[in-house]
Amino acid sequence: MRQIEIHSGELKIAEAPIPAPGPGEVLIKVAAAGINRADLLQVAGRYALRPGMSSIPGLEVAGAIEALGPGAQRWKTGDQVCALLTGGGYAEYAVTPAVQCLPIPQGLDLAQAASLPETFFTVWLDVFDIGALKPGESLLVHGGSSGIGTTAIQLAKTLGSRVFVTAGSEEKCEECRKLGADVAINYRASDFEKELREAKLDVDVILDMVGGSYTAKNLRILNRFGRLVYINFMESAKAEVDLALIMGRQLTLTGSGLRPQTIERKAQIAQALEQRAWPLIASGQIKPVIDSVYALEDASKAHQRLASSQHIGKITLKVD
């Protein structure tokens, strides 16, 4: 099979044996793969791989089940699925635990379906599980026009929350409003803390991928019992916090990474998504936002597009 390998910080097409599914795993004939910032970090040598993680980038795919490993349940060969991986998605075939697969929502093509797993698993874990966002509460999403952001806006809004976002241009802010954001703030033109304070908008949960200087501002605008959840720290992993503020308002500052979660935790998230989110996609209430689709051979161009931060929504690779 063909796959994308990393050689001295560059992506190269290479030939490799088709992997075999192990116990509880399935082999997927990949039709499309999603692109994520973790892939960029891996190419740059800034993402430490844990034992068992593939050195091939690609954390999500869509395609057809080609083979079943011992003990793999639910699926049969030929079933079309989208799936969360711990790596290996930039290839014509990939293996993953069967419990990390989900059916293709009605009405979506495979390129759209490949954009779902990483963002929906992440948003469900960090906004609804860890962040415990409830209907009637408010969510602030930094990076509202990203794949994570466009997913978080739609899920939170559809499930009954007010949604505020920051984005890097007025065009991106307008796209966020079209997706359901109640307030969208261009962080290049305005200070989000000042804007929210002047509008007297309360915030219960914040999903942040910036870190650094955003941390103090985030904490200051949170309601009593508010939750600040980190999924990345694109500005900096270092920040100074006011412990008196955290204690006085009983705030929670936390965060997570999806890739290191256990298979059991990912299986729980998959079940929740299939029950709560997949019907909303099938009914058209939530739609994946696709910025662009590249051929497998053009993975480097896809990475350049993501690194430019000019995109809105997800970028995918067409593999088959």
Helices and strands as residue ranges (DSSP letters): E 2-7, E 10-15, E 25-34, H 37-43, E 60-68, E 80-84, E 93-97, G 98-100, E 101-103, H 110-113, H 117-123, I 124-130, E 138-142, H 147-158, E 162-167, H 170-179, E 183-186, H 192-198, E 203-208, H 214-221, E 222-230, H 243-249, E 252-255, H 263-272, I 273-277, H 278-282, E 290-295, G 296-298, H 299-308, E 314-318
